[in-house]
Amino acid sequence: MKELNQILKDLDNLSSNQSRKDYLLSICKNPNIKRHDLKRIACNILIENNFIEKYYRESFLVSLENLLLEKFSIFNKSLSFIFSI
């Protein structure tokens, strides 16, 4: 139970769902954590039950805002490259 609480606390501190998924996958793929370790088992269960999608729902506006910010940052980088030439 201690391991699960620690994982949930770590997930709460992460900013996006993608970073939360990456965190869980990194624990599952970590060769230093044995297969029967409770931390790895808890991560496998959370991944299989789509815990992140159910518990950390992002609103449509937040998703749209993140997408637009990403696109504008790429656009700004390309513009700065063009004008630097």
C-alpha positions as CSV (number, residue, x, y, z in Angstrom):
1,M,0.0,0.0,0.0
2,K,2.9,2.3,0.7
3,E,4.2,1.9,-2.8
4,L,0.9,2.7,-4.4
5,N,0.5,5.8,-2.3
6,Q,4.0,6.9,-3.3
7,I,3.2,6.3,-7.0
8,L,-0.1,8.3,-6.7
9,K,1.7,11.1,-5.0
10,D,4.3,11.2,-7.8
11,L,1.6,11.2,-10.4
12,D,-0.1,14.1,-8.8
13,N,3.1,16.1,-9.0
14,L,3.4,15.6,-12.8
15,S,1.9,18.2,-15.1
16,S,0.4,16.2,-18.0
17,N,-1.1,12.9,-18.7
18,Q,1.6,12.0,-21.1
19,S,4.3,12.6,-18.5
20,R,2.2,10.4,-16.1
21,K,2.1,7.6,-18.6
22,D,5.8,7.9,-19.3
23,Y,6.5,7.7,-15.5
24,L,4.4,4.5,-15.1
25,L,6.1,3.0,-18.2
26,S,9.5,3.9,-16.9
27,I,8.8,2.0,-13.7
28,C,7.6,-1.0,-15.6
29,K,10.6,-1.1,-17.8
30,N,13.2,-0.4,-15.1
31,P,15.5,-3.4,-15.0
32,N,16.4,-2.6,-11.3
33,I,12.9,-3.2,-10.2
34,K,12.2,-6.9,-10.0
35,R,9.1,-8.4,-11.7
36,H,7.4,-9.3,-8.4
37,D,8.1,-6.0,-6.7
38,L,4.9,-4.3,-5.4
39,K,5.8,-1.0,-7.1
40,R,6.0,-2.7,-10.5
41,I,2.8,-4.7,-9.9
42,A,1.0,-1.5,-8.9
43,C,2.1,0.3,-12.1
44,N,1.0,-2.6,-14.2
45,I,-2.4,-2.6,-12.7
46,L,-2.7,1.2,-13.1
47,I,-1.7,0.9,-16.7
48,E,-4.1,-2.0,-17.5
49,N,-7.0,-0.2,-15.9
50,N,-6.4,3.1,-17.7
51,F,-6.1,4.8,-14.4
52,I,-4.6,8.0,-15.8
53,E,-7.4,8.4,-18.4
54,K,-10.1,7.9,-15.8
55,Y,-8.6,9.9,-12.9
56,Y,-6.7,12.7,-14.6
57,R,-9.2,13.9,-17.1
58,E,-8.1,17.0,-19.0
59,S,-10.7,19.2,-20.2
60,F,-11.1,19.9,-23.9
61,L,-10.0,23.5,-23.5
62,V,-6.8,22.5,-21.7
63,S,-6.0,19.9,-24.4
64,L,-6.7,22.5,-27.1
65,E,-4.5,25.1,-25.3
66,N,-1.6,22.6,-25.0
67,L,-1.9,21.7,-28.7
68,L,-2.0,25.3,-29.8
69,L,1.0,26.3,-27.6
70,E,3.0,23.4,-29.1
71,K,2.2,24.4,-32.6
72,F,2.9,28.1,-32.0
73,S,6.3,27.3,-30.4
74,I,7.2,25.3,-33.5
75,F,6.1,28.2,-35.7
76,N,8.1,30.7,-33.6
77,K,11.2,28.5,-33.8
78,S,10.9,28.3,-37.6
79,L,10.4,32.1,-37.9
80,S,13.4,32.8,-35.8
81,F,15.5,30.5,-37.9
82,I,14.3,32.1,-41.2
83,F,15.0,35.6,-39.9
84,S,18.4,34.7,-38.6
85,I,19.6,33.7,-42.0
